[in-house]
Amino acid sequence: MNELVWLLLPAAAASGWWAARRSASKAQERRARTTPAYFRGLNYLLNEEPDKAIDVFVQLLEVDSETVETHLALGSLFRRRGEVERAIRIHQNLIARPALDEEQRANALLELGMDYMRAGLYDRAENLFLELKEMNQHVRKALQNLIIIYQQERDWEACLRVSEELEPLVSESLGLARSHYYCELAEEALRRKDTEKAVRLLKKAARAEPESVRPTHLQARMAMESGECRKAIELLHAAVEQDSSYLSEVIGDLRTCHARLDDLGGLRRYLEGFLDDSADVAVVLALTDLIMEMEGEEAASAFITEQMEQHPTIRGLLRLIELNSSLPHVKAGQILVGLKDHMERLLAERPAYQCTKCGYSANTMHWQCPSCRSWSTIRRKNEPDEKCR
Ligand SMILES: [Zn+2]
C-alpha cells in the first residue's frame, strides 16, 4: 500500500497548492472542492481500503481531468500487483471521459489493453490494440501484443501479417518466429492432405530463417510419407548439420528410413560418427538397440558397458541394467531389477527438456516456450545434468 500513497501524495499536494493559489474562476472553485476529496481518497488508502479509495479518485476525475496521469499510474500499479480488476475499472473510467486529449486517450487505451492481456481477455485486448494501430499511437507495443494474442489463438496468417508490420519498428530480426509461423501453417496443410501448399509453405519457412531445423525435419517427414527414404535421410542429416543438438529428435525417423531400405548398418555407421565428441545418450541408446538387433544381447551389453565406463548417464545405466538382468545371471538379475525401479523413479522426476532462455522445464518437446514465448529455445537436457559423476 505504501507505493500507492507515494504515488498519490504529490498529486494531492499539487492539487491543494493550485487550489490555494488560484481561486478566481469557476473552474478553480471546482478544483478547490476536489482537494478534500483527494485527501479522503488518500485516507482510504492509508486505512487499507483501496476499493473506496478508487471510487473517490474515479469521481474526482469527472471534475478534474488533470489527474489523468496519476490515474494511469495508479491503474498500472494495480495491474503490476496482480489486481487486474481494479486496474480495468480505473482505465475503463478514464476512457469514458470525453475531456481526454488524443495522447491521454491513447495512453489509457494501451493500459487497458495490457489489463485485458493480463486477465486473459484476448478478444477485448485485440480490439484496443487494433484501435491504437489505426490511431497511429503506440504502434510498436500494439503490434507486439497483437502477435502474442494471435500466437495464443494459433492464427498464424495474422501472426505473419503483424510481424511484417512490426519488423521495421524493432531492432531484432523476426525471421525465426516467421519461419515457425510458416511451419505451423504447413503442418495444418499436411493435416488437410494439401501437400502442394505444405511444400510452398516450407520453402518460405526455410527462407525466413535458414538455420531453423523445423522446416528441414518437416520436409524429411513429407519425403518419408511419399516413400522417398533416401531423400528423407539426406534431409534428416541436413537438420543435424544445422543444429547438432537436434540429433536425438531425428534418430527415430532415421531408423524408420534405414529399416525400410534394409540398411541398419548405414545408420550404425552414421551414429558411430557422433560417439567420440558429444556422446549424446540418445546416440548410445540407439546404437545399443541396433547392435542388439544385428549382433544380439551379449554384444549390445558389451557395447553399453564400455560406453558407461567412459560416459556414465542415468538413461545409459538403466539400459545396461535392463540388458544384464535379461541375461542368465539370476541372483545379480534380481538385484539389478530393484536398482532399475529406483533409477526409473529418479529419471521420471527430471524434466528432459529445458528452455535455454528462461530455464522453463518440460517433459516433452515444444517449439515455442510456454513460459517466455521464445521460439526454438527448448532443448533436450543432456550433459552435464544427466551424468552420474
Ligand atoms: Zn523460455
Boltz pocket constraint, residues with backbone or C-beta under 6 A from the ligand:
constraints:
  - pocket:
      binder: B
      contacts: [[A, 355], [A, 356], [A, 357], [A, 358], [A, 359], [A, 360], [A, 369], [A, 370], [A, 371], [A, 372], [A, 373], [A, 374], [A, 377]]
      max_distance: 6.0
